[in-house]
Amino acid sequence: MQDEPIGLTAFLLRQDQVAAFDKQFPPTAAGALPLAAPLQGYFLPLPSAGSIPRWVTAVDSILEQSPGLNLRAQNPGGLLVVKRDQRTFVVTFGHGWQKLEDEWLERDFGRRVALNSIAKNGLVEIRAEQVFARWHLASDRAPRASAVEEFGVEFDRDLVASVEGVPSDKSLGKTIRGSTNLRLNLPIGLLADVLDKAQKLFASTAYRKHWPEIDNLSPVKEQTLAVQLDAQLDTELASGTAIKKLVLFTPAHRRDEALTADSYVFGRMSKTPATTPYLTVDSWLNHLAKSGEEPSVGTAKQTAVHLMDETKSELKACSVYDCFGCEIGFNGNTYVLSSGTWYEVVPEFLNRINKAVAKIGSPAITLPAWNQIESEGEYNARCAKGSGFLHFDAKSVMFGGGQSKVEFCDVLHPKSQTMVFAKIVSKSSGMSHLVEQVRRTAELCFAADPAFRKELKKVFGKHHPKADSSWLESRPRAGDWSLCLVSLGRPAKTLPFFAKCALVKLTRDLHERGHEISFVNV
């Protein structure tokens, strides 16, 4: 056996999906090669026909005298199927991973093995799926092995998709990386021992002692519950309530392949497909309307989404369901659907957030009730007509270079020194916008650099020339002004869970800087 280390990418098949995999890739398939003892299994080569890369044609077109470049590329792959102690592993090479269906795989396999292997101060990279707000991936990599506290992951909003670090057990190599797959760099002769060790690490929950904050969201593994959650989501789609809080996003690629979509195609692919630059709920609804279908879990699972690159070539296809980002309540618990997987918010985390929300105080001023009809702008305008209020909604401050604009606040009450920020919070992304506006105002208004305050003073002079703006001439203290978040129509206790997470984090962060934060529902 070869003793030189090579990159090994291993997946673990779910026990109830082994038959489905074997049906697609049986050990009796043409070209399948049995493994030598002590390994039990087979290798299935996946040859690739040579093709001319697109860049060759492009370069050829700009040559003064084209020789007709004859450059062809091949991308062979393979599936190494290994049976160990009644479990089935698939080690992929080349494009082999593309042959695996997501439902066949233990989604958390590599991540749990890595978390159980990496030392507390041995983290190198964390890729987090931010399941609140815009649902996107963020990667934070350290120049050297570090403790988790040195990373920018916010465990009250982020689902850790993959981790990389230095394993405590040197037999696992110099580094280990885990997501759905497990990535190692070892001699292939050690494969049997490594897979046995990985299986034990996957079954262990010891990592929770070292990383107690990392599993605030726990994957739903009970198939019956997942079916019930789909049924609940189906009911909410039919009633229209889910549409208001649903977002679509490019699914997290827990296999760690680099994949960035330039545009998307809904439904069947044609020779000249209609592409859309963004993945939105409206795009899906428009596609359904053309075929006379209604939004449902069934249509979401049946409707394909093709991820296209900048040359309009397909990178990958998935279902609309795999692109869902949604939060629902069921039997008193909170669940999140992200990248085709349901997650349960851990009860301890849920209780901690709810208690923190309940402690946020009310403002010193009384604001008018929202009539359930007005837009945010209309409410702010009516609120500003009250005695002592100044209207600043949509009166942006030109700041940050170019045509950059910053909204100061929606309404200002100088007498009580309260900055008011109002939003209709129907889903977590609405709270995200509100939180970011408050955070930005706090950072700019109370900064040591007076540049923003100088520009804000010009806005005062233009829209409220009689108002006292002298407080902008020097740096105000953090506690001089209260920052009031206003939810139009929804009290804090009924906000979407991740909206609560955003509110709690903002309150905690700004309190630490000395700011006074309040929240009110009108």
C-alpha positions in Angstrom: 0.0 0.0 0.0 1.1 3.6 -0.7 2.6 5.3 2.4 2.4 8.8 1.1 -0.4 10.9 2.6 -3.2 11.8 0.2 -6.4 13.8 0.6 -9.3 11.6 1.7 -12.9 12.7 1.7 -15.2 10.3 3.5 -19.0 10.3 3.8 -21.1 8.1 6.1 -24.3 6.6 4.6 -27.5 6.6 6.7 -28.3 3.0 7.7 -31.8 3.3 6.2 -30.4 4.6 2.9 -27.7 2.0 2.2 -30.2 0.0 0.1 -30.9 3.1 -2.0 -27.2 3.7 -2.5 -26.5 0.0 -3.4 -29.3 0.0 -5.9 -27.7 3.0 -7.7 -24.1 1.7 -7.3 -24.2 -2.1 -6.7 -21.0 -4.0 -6.0 -21.8 -6.0 -9.2 -21.8 -2.9 -11.4 -19.6 -3.0 -14.5 -16.1 -1.9 -13.6 -16.5 -2.4 -9.8 -13.3 -3.7 -8.3 -13.2 -5.5 -4.9 -10.9 -4.3 -2.2 -8.0 -6.2 -0.7 -8.3 -7.4 2.9 -8.7 -6.2 5.6 -10.9 -3.7 3.8 -14.4 -5.0 2.8 -16.0 -3.2 -0.1 -15.3 -2.1 -3.7 -14.0 0.7 -5.8 -16.2 2.1 -8.7 -14.1 4.2 -11.2 -15.9 7.1 -12.8 -14.1 7.9 -16.0 -14.6 11.2 -17.7 -14.5 12.0 -21.4 -12.1 14.7 -22.5 -13.6 18.0 -23.2 -12.4 21.5 -24.3 -12.6 24.0 -21.5 -14.5 27.2 -22.2 -11.4 29.3 -21.6 -9.6 27.6 -24.5 -12.2 28.7 -27.0 -12.2 32.2 -25.5 -8.4 32.6 -25.7 -8.4 31.1 -29.2 -10.8 33.9 -30.3 -8.4 36.7 -29.4 -5.2 35.3 -30.9 -3.8 37.1 -34.0 -3.2 33.8 -35.8 -5.2 31.0 -34.2 -3.5 27.6 -34.4 -6.8 26.0 -33.3 -5.8 25.2 -29.8 -6.2 21.5 -29.1 -6.3 21.4 -25.3 -8.6 18.9 -23.7 -9.2 18.2 -20.0 -10.4 15.2 -18.2 -11.8 15.0 -14.7 -12.0 11.3 -13.6 -13.5 10.4 -10.3 -14.3 7.4 -8.2 -16.3 6.0 -5.3 -14.5 3.8 -2.7 -17.2 2.0 -0.8 -16.0 0.5 2.5 -18.1 -1.6 5.0 -17.0 -1.3 8.6 -19.0 -2.8 11.5 -22.4 -2.7 9.8 -21.8 0.9 8.6 -21.1 2.0 5.1 -18.6 4.7 4.2 -18.0 6.2 0.8 -14.7 7.8 0.1 -14.9 10.0 -3.0 -12.3 11.1 -5.5 -12.6 13.8 -8.1 -16.1 14.5 -9.1 -17.4 11.4 -7.3 -19.1 13.4 -4.5 -21.5 14.7 -7.1 -23.0 11.2 -7.5 -24.2 11.2 -3.8 -27.7 12.2 -3.0 -28.1 14.4 0.1 -30.8 12.1 1.6 -28.3 9.2 1.6 -25.9 10.9 3.9 -25.4 11.5 7.6 -25.5 15.3 7.4 -23.6 15.8 10.6 -21.0 13.1 10.2 -17.8 15.0 9.5 -18.6 17.9 11.7 -19.2 15.8 14.8 -16.0 13.7 14.2 -14.0 17.0 13.8 -15.5 18.6 16.9 -14.7 15.5 19.0 -11.2 15.5 17.6 -10.1 19.1 17.7 -8.5 20.5 20.8 -10.2 23.4 22.6 -7.5 25.8 21.3 -6.9 24.0 18.0 -9.5 25.6 15.7 -8.3 26.9 12.4 -11.6 27.7 10.6 -15.3 27.9 11.2 -17.9 28.1 8.5 -21.2 29.2 9.9 -24.6 29.2 8.3 -26.4 32.3 9.5 -30.0 31.1 9.8 -31.4 34.3 11.0 -31.9 37.3 8.7 -30.6 36.7 5.2 -29.5 33.1 5.6 -26.0 33.0 4.3 -22.6 31.4 4.9 -19.8 33.2 6.7 -16.3 31.8 7.0 -13.8 32.9 9.7 -10.3 31.6 9.4 -7.4 32.1 11.9 -3.8 32.4 10.8 -2.9 29.7 13.4 -4.7 27.2 15.7 -6.8 29.3 18.1 -9.6 29.1 20.7 -13.2 29.5 19.7 -13.4 32.9 21.4 -11.1 34.4 18.8 -13.6 33.7 16.0 -16.5 35.9 15.0 -19.1 33.2 15.2 -22.3 34.3 17.0 -23.7 31.1 18.4 -27.1 32.7 19.2 -27.7 33.1 15.4 -25.2 30.8 13.6 -25.4 27.1 12.8 -21.9 25.8 12.5 -21.7 24.1 9.1 -18.1 23.0 9.2 -15.0 23.2 11.3 -11.3 22.7 10.7 -8.5 22.3 13.2 -5.6 20.4 14.7 -6.7 17.0 16.1 -5.5 16.0 19.5 -5.1 12.4 18.2 -2.0 12.7 15.9 -3.1 9.5 14.1 -5.7 11.6 12.4 -3.1 13.7 10.7 -2.0 17.3 11.0 -5.4 18.8 10.3 -9.0 17.6 10.2 -12.0 19.2 8.5 -15.6 18.2 9.0 -19.0 19.1 7.6 -21.2 16.4 6.0 -18.0 14.9 4.8 -14.8 14.2 6.8 -11.5 15.5 5.2 -8.2 14.1 6.2 -4.7 13.8 4.8 -3.3 10.4 5.5 -1.8 7.3 3.8 -4.6 5.2 2.4 -3.2 2.2 4.2 -4.6 3.7 7.5 -8.1 4.0 6.0 -9.6 1.0 8.0 -8.3 2.2 11.3 -9.3 5.8 10.6 -12.9 4.9 9.6 -13.3 2.8 12.7 -12.1 5.7 14.8 -14.4 8.1 13.0 -17.4 5.9 13.6 -16.8 6.0 17.3 -16.2 9.7 17.3 -19.5 10.3 15.4 -21.4 8.3 18.0 -19.9 10.4 20.9 -21.4 13.5 22.4 -18.2 14.3 24.3 -17.7 17.4 22.2 -20.6 19.2 24.0 -18.5 19.5 27.1 -15.9 21.5 25.2 -18.3 23.3 22.9 -21.5 23.7 24.9 -22.6 26.7 22.8 -22.2 25.0 19.4 -25.4 23.1 19.4 -28.1 25.7 20.1 -29.7 24.2 17.0 -30.0 20.5 16.9 -30.8 18.5 13.6 -34.1 16.7 13.7 -33.2 13.1 13.2 -36.6 11.5 13.9 -38.2 11.0 10.5 -41.7 11.1 11.9 -41.2 14.5 13.4 -39.7 15.8 10.1 -42.8 14.7 8.3 -45.0 16.5 10.8 -43.0 19.6 10.4 -43.4 19.5 6.7 -47.1 19.1 7.2 -47.2 22.1 9.5 -45.2 24.1 6.9 -47.6 23.0 4.2 -50.6 24.3 6.2 -48.9 27.6 6.7 -48.0 27.8 3.0 -51.7 27.2 2.1 -52.9 29.9 4.5 -50.3 32.4 3.3 -48.6 32.9 6.7 -45.4 31.1 5.8 -45.0 33.2 2.6 -44.5 36.3 4.9 -41.7 34.8 6.8 -40.1 32.5 4.2 -36.8 33.3 2.5 -35.0 31.5 -0.3 -31.2 31.2 -0.4 -28.5 29.1 -2.1 -28.3 26.0 0.1 -25.3 25.6 2.3 -22.8 23.3 0.7 -21.7 21.2 3.6 -19.5 19.1 1.3 -17.2 22.1 1.2 -17.1 22.4 -2.6 -16.5 25.9 -3.9 -19.8 26.9 -5.5 -21.0 30.4 -6.2 -24.1 30.9 -8.4 -24.3 33.9 -10.7 -28.0 33.3 -11.6 -30.8 30.8 -11.2 -33.3 28.9 -13.4 -36.6 27.6 -12.0 -38.1 24.4 -13.4 -37.0 22.5 -16.4 -33.9 23.6 -18.3 -34.3 24.6 -21.9 -31.8 25.7 -24.5 -32.4 29.3 -23.7 -33.6 29.3 -20.1 -35.0 32.4 -18.4 -32.6 33.2 -15.6 -33.0 35.4 -12.5 -30.1 37.0 -10.7 -31.6 36.5 -7.3 -33.2 33.6 -5.5 -36.5 35.0 -4.1 -39.8 33.8 -2.9 -41.5 35.9 -5.6 -39.5 34.2 -8.3 -40.8 30.8 -7.1 -44.4 32.1 -6.9 -44.2 33.5 -10.4 -43.0 30.2 -11.7 -45.8 28.4 -10.0 -48.4 30.9 -11.3 -47.3 30.2 -14.9 -48.1 26.5 -14.5 -51.2 27.0 -12.4 -49.8 25.5 -9.2 -50.0 26.6 -5.6 -47.2 27.0 -3.1 -46.8 23.8 -1.1 -44.1 21.5 0.3 -44.9 19.1 -2.5 -44.4 21.7 -5.3 -41.3 23.0 -3.5 -39.8 19.5 -3.5 -40.8 18.9 -7.1 -39.6 22.2 -8.5 -35.9 22.3 -9.5 -33.6 25.2 -9.1 -30.6 25.2 -11.4 -27.6 27.1 -10.2 -25.8 28.8 -13.1 -22.3 30.2 -13.4 -21.4 33.4 -15.2 -21.3 31.6 -18.6 -24.9 30.4 -18.1 -23.6 26.8 -17.5 -25.2 24.7 -14.8 -23.2 24.3 -11.7 -25.7 22.2 -9.8 -29.4 21.6 -9.4 -31.4 21.3 -6.2 -35.1 21.7 -5.2 -36.8 24.8 -4.1 -37.4 23.0 -0.8 -33.6 22.8 -0.3 -33.5 26.6 -0.7 -36.0 27.3 2.0 -35.1 29.3 5.1 -38.1 29.3 7.5 -38.9 29.2 11.2 -42.1 27.6 12.5 -43.6 26.7 15.9 -44.8 23.2 16.5 -46.1 21.6 19.7 -44.6 24.4 21.8 -41.2 24.1 20.3 -39.4 26.3 17.7 -38.0 24.7 14.5 -35.9 26.0 11.7 -35.7 24.7 8.1 -32.4 25.4 6.4 -30.8 23.8 3.4 -33.4 21.0 3.4 -32.8 20.1 7.0 -35.1 20.7 10.0 -33.4 21.9 13.2 -34.9 22.2 16.7 -34.0 25.2 18.9 -32.6 23.6 22.1 -35.0 24.3 25.0 -32.3 25.7 27.2 -31.3 28.2 24.6 -34.9 29.1 23.9 -35.6 29.8 27.5 -32.5 31.9 27.9 -33.4 34.1 25.0 -37.0 34.5 26.1 -35.9 35.6 29.6 -33.5 38.1 28.1 -36.2 39.6 25.9 -38.6 39.9 28.9 -36.0 42.0 30.7 -35.7 44.7 28.0 -37.3 47.9 29.3 -39.9 50.2 27.8 -39.2 53.8 26.7 -39.9 56.9 28.8 -42.1 58.3 26.0 -45.5 57.3 24.8 -45.9 56.5 21.1 -49.2 56.4 19.2 -50.7 53.0 18.4 -50.3 51.6 14.9 -53.6 51.2 13.1 -52.5 47.9 11.4 -52.9 49.5 8.0 -50.2 52.2 7.7 -46.8 51.5 6.2 -43.7 52.2 8.3 -43.3 55.5 6.6 -46.9 56.6 7.2 -46.7 55.6 10.8 -43.4 57.5 11.3 -44.9 60.6 9.6 -48.0 60.5 11.9 -45.9 59.9 15.0 -43.7 62.9 14.1 -46.8 65.2 14.1 -47.1 64.7 17.8 -45.8 67.4 20.1 -42.1 67.4 20.6 -41.2 64.9 17.9 -39.0 65.4 14.8 -39.3 63.5 11.6 -36.2 61.9 10.2 -37.5 58.9 8.3 -36.1 58.7 4.7 -34.0 61.9 5.5 -30.7 60.2 4.8 -27.3 61.4 5.8 -24.8 61.4 2.9 -21.9 59.6 4.5 -19.3 56.9 3.7 -18.1 58.1 0.3 -19.7 58.2 -3.1 -23.5 58.1 -2.9 -23.6 56.2 0.4 -26.5 57.1 2.6 -27.2 56.4 6.2 -30.6 56.7 8.0 -30.1 58.4 11.3 -33.4 57.4 13.0 -37.1 57.4 12.1 -38.3 59.9 14.8 -36.5 61.9 17.4 -37.8 63.2 20.7 -35.3 65.8 21.9 -36.8 66.5 25.3 -36.5 62.9 26.5 -33.4 62.5 24.3 -34.9 59.4 22.6 -34.1 58.1 19.1 -37.0 56.1 17.7 -36.6 53.3 15.2 -39.8 51.6 13.9 -40.3 48.5 11.8 -43.1 46.0 10.8 -41.4 42.8 12.0 -43.1 39.9 10.2 -40.0 37.8 9.9 -36.5 37.7 11.3 -35.0 39.6 8.4 -37.3 42.6 9.3 -35.7 42.6 12.7 -32.3 42.3 11.1 -32.9 45.6 9.2 -34.1 47.3 12.4 -31.2 46.0 14.5 -28.6 47.1 11.9 -30.0 50.6 11.7 -29.9 51.0 15.5 -26.4 49.5 15.6 -25.1 51.8 12.8 -26.6 54.9 14.4 -25.0 54.0 17.8 -21.6 53.5 16.1 -21.7 56.7 14.1 -23.4 59.2 16.4 -21.3 58.4 19.4 -18.0 57.8 17.6 -14.8 59.7 18.5 -14.7 60.8 14.8 -17.0 63.8 14.4 -17.4 63.4 10.6 -20.9 61.8 10.8 -22.2 64.3 13.3 -21.1 67.1 11.0 -23.1 65.7 8.2 -26.1 65.0 10.4 -26.0 68.6 11.6 -26.6 69.6 7.9 -29.7 67.4 7.8 -31.0 69.1 10.9 -30.4 72.5 9.3 -32.2 71.4 6.1 -35.3 69.7 7.6 -35.5 71.1 11.2 -33.7 74.4 11.2 -35.3 75.6 14.4 -34.4 72.4 16.3 -31.4 72.5 18.7 -28.6 70.5 17.2 -25.8 71.8 19.4 -25.4 68.4 21.0 -23.8 67.3 17.7 -20.9 69.7 18.1 -19.1 67.5 20.6 -19.1 63.8 21.1 -22.1 62.7 23.2 -21.7 60.1 25.9 -23.3 56.7 25.2 -25.9 57.1 27.9 -27.0 60.6 26.9 -29.6 59.4 24.4 -31.9 56.4 24.6 -32.3 54.1 21.6 -35.9 52.9 21.3 -36.9 50.0 19.0 -40.5 50.0 18.0 -42.3 46.9 16.6 -45.5 47.7 14.7 -48.1 45.2 15.6 -46.0 42.4 17.4 -45.0 42.4 21.0 -41.5 41.1 21.8 -42.7 37.7 23.1 -44.4 36.8 19.8 -41.5 37.8 17.5 -39.9 35.1 15.4 -37.3 33.4 17.5 -34.3 34.5 15.6 -35.7 38.1 15.6 -35.6 37.7 19.4 -32.0 36.5 19.1 -31.1 39.6 17.1 -32.8 41.9 19.7 -31.1 40.2 22.6 -27.6 40.5 21.0 -28.1 44.1 20.1 -29.3 45.0 23.6 -26.4 43.1 25.2 -23.7 44.6 22.9 -25.0 48.2 23.3 -25.5 47.9 27.1 -21.8 46.9 27.3 -21.0 50.2 25.6 -23.1 52.2 28.0 -26.2 52.7 25.8 -29.7 52.7 27.1 -32.0 50.4 25.0 -35.7 50.1 25.1 -38.3 48.2 23.1 -42.0 48.7 22.7 -44.9 47.3 20.6 -47.5 49.7 19.4 
